[in-house]
Amino acid sequence: MKKPCKKAQAHHIFPQRFREEFLKKGINVDHPKYGIWWESNSHQRLAFKYNEQWAQFLRKEPATGEILEYGRKLMNDYGFRINY
C-alpha cells in the first residue's frame, strides 16, 4: 500500500480498538488488505464517529461475513472503494 501524499494517514478499516473482537471472528485488523490511506484532516475529524459506528454495530454480535460487509458499506459511506 503506497502512501498517496504527505497529508494522508494510514487507516484501519477494522478499528484497532476492537482488535480482540475481530480476531475472534478471524479478521486480522493489521492485514494490508484491510487498510487504506485517508486524508489527514478528514481522518482526524471523523475518527471518533467512525469508531462509534463500529461500536454500535458490534453490539449486535455479527458473524464474520456481516462484519466484512459492514466494513465495505461503512467505507463506501465515507467515500472509499475497498477491495477485500
N, C-alpha and C positions, 0 to 999 in steps of 0.2 A: 504494500500500500504506500504509494508515493505521496508525500505531502504536497498539496497543490499550490500553496503560497505561505508566506511567513505569518499571515494573520489567521491561520487555521489551527484548531486544536483536535487532538485525537478524541473520538467519541466512541464509547462502548454502547452498542445498540441495546445490550442487556446490561443494565447498570451494575457496577461492581458492588454497590450497596446490598444487592440481593444475590451475591455470588453463591452462597450456600444453597439457596433455594433453586437456583438454576442448575447447579451441579447435581443436585438430587434428580433432576429431570434429564441429565445427560448433556447439558449445554455448558460448554467452556466459554465464559464471557470474554476471555483473552484471545480466543482464536481469531486470526486476522480477518476471516470472512464475516465476523460479527463486529467489525469496526469500520468507521468512516471518518473523514475529515469534515469538521463543521467550523464555519467562520467564527472566530473567537468571541466577538461581541454578542452575537446571537446565541452562541452556545452557553456563555456565562449567564445571560439574561433568562434563558429558558430551562436551565438545568433543574431547578427546583420543581417546576411544573411537570417536566418530563418524568422525574423520579416519582412524583406523587401519582401520576397516571399509572405507572407501573405498580406502585404500592396498592392502589385500589384494585387493579386487575388481578394481582397475585392473591388477594384475599379470597378469591373465588376458587383457589386451588386448581388451576387449569392443568390440563395434560400437556405434554411436550409439544404436540402439534399445534395446540391452541396458543402456546407461548410463542412459537416461531411465527405463526400467522399474525399475532398481535404485534410482534416486532415489526413485521412488514407494514402492517396498517399504520402503526404509530409513526414510523419513519416517513411513510407516504404523506401522512397528515402534516408533517413538518417540512415537506417538500423534497424528500430524498428518495431516490430509487436505489434499492439494495438488491444484491444478487446472491442470496444464500438459499 
